[in-house]
Amino acid sequence: MSRYEREFETDWKTLEKDAATDRAYAIGVAERLGEYNREELEAIYVEMDSAYHRSMVELAYDEGRNEAKTAAKSADGDHDAVWAQLVEGETIVVDETDLPTGGRDGLPEALEPSELLDRQNVDSTEAVDRPDFLER
């Protein structure tokens, strides 16, 4: 069983565009590592409903091949490490309390919420009241 088959199900009926590009990328990486799966790639091409989406799949495939070539040079021939780095990837979970909220790492002051665009209350009649200088 190839790396691709261990990572992805090959008995799919339909694919969404994002899943198709992910799979094409993985096929490109696997091909650079010596595991060819042209039938799966052709099936993904056929599944795409427009030339644009087919070109995106082809670009993802090419990108996978190119990145695997570069990664293989630095991994000293460790194909499993290249596959793990490029396809499996490490999922990074960010805690909401760690998100920048201001200061140097937050939003610039110009992008912070402003009261200028706030609407008046619907029930407010202050805008149509008689001005104070006309009152006795």
Secondary structure, 3 states (H helix, E strand, C coil): CCHHHHHCCCCCCCCCHHHHHHHHHHHHHHHHCCCCCHHHHHHHHHHCCCHHHHHHHHHHHHHHHHHHHHHHHHCCCCHHHHHHHHHHCCCCCCCHHHCCCCHHHCCCHHHCCCCCCCCCCCCCCHHHCCCHHHCC
